[in-house]
Amino acid sequence: MSKEREEFNNVMSRINEMLETMKFGSVTLIVQDGKVIQIEKKEKVRLK
């Protein structure tokens, strides 16, 4: 597997983990030179 493909799979895996544990919020990707360099997760808690 190429290095680029491996990095892509790693990013997608981390995004998937974040989405599975989040009920409300957002995931932001920071991209530099066409590559994801940072992933930010902002989670909101809704009070009833």
N, C-alpha and C positions, 0 to 999 in steps of 0.2 A: 504494500500500500504506500502511496506517495506521502511525503511529509505534509503537503497541503491538504490532502484528503483526511489524514489523521488529525490535523488541527481542526478541520471543519467538523469532523465527528465529535471531537472533544467539546467544541463550542456548543454544538447541538445537544449533546448529552447534558451539559451543565444547564442550558436553557430549559430542557425538559424537566430536570430535577427541580428547578425553581418553580416552574408552572404547576407541577404536581403537588407542591406543598403550599400553594398560595390560593386563597379564595377570592380576594379582591386586591387589586393593585396593578402595578406595571413592571415590565422588564425593559430596560433600555440598553441598547448596544452602542458602545463607543467604537467608532471605526477610524483607523488611520492608515493611509496608503493602501486601502482596499482590504485591510485585515482587522478583525475584531480584536481590540486590545484591552477592552474592559466591559464587564457586564454588571449593570446596576439593578438591584431589585428593591422596589418600593412597595411595601405591603400595607394595606389599610385594614383596620379592624372596625367592623360595623357594630355599634352598640344598639340593642333593641330597646 
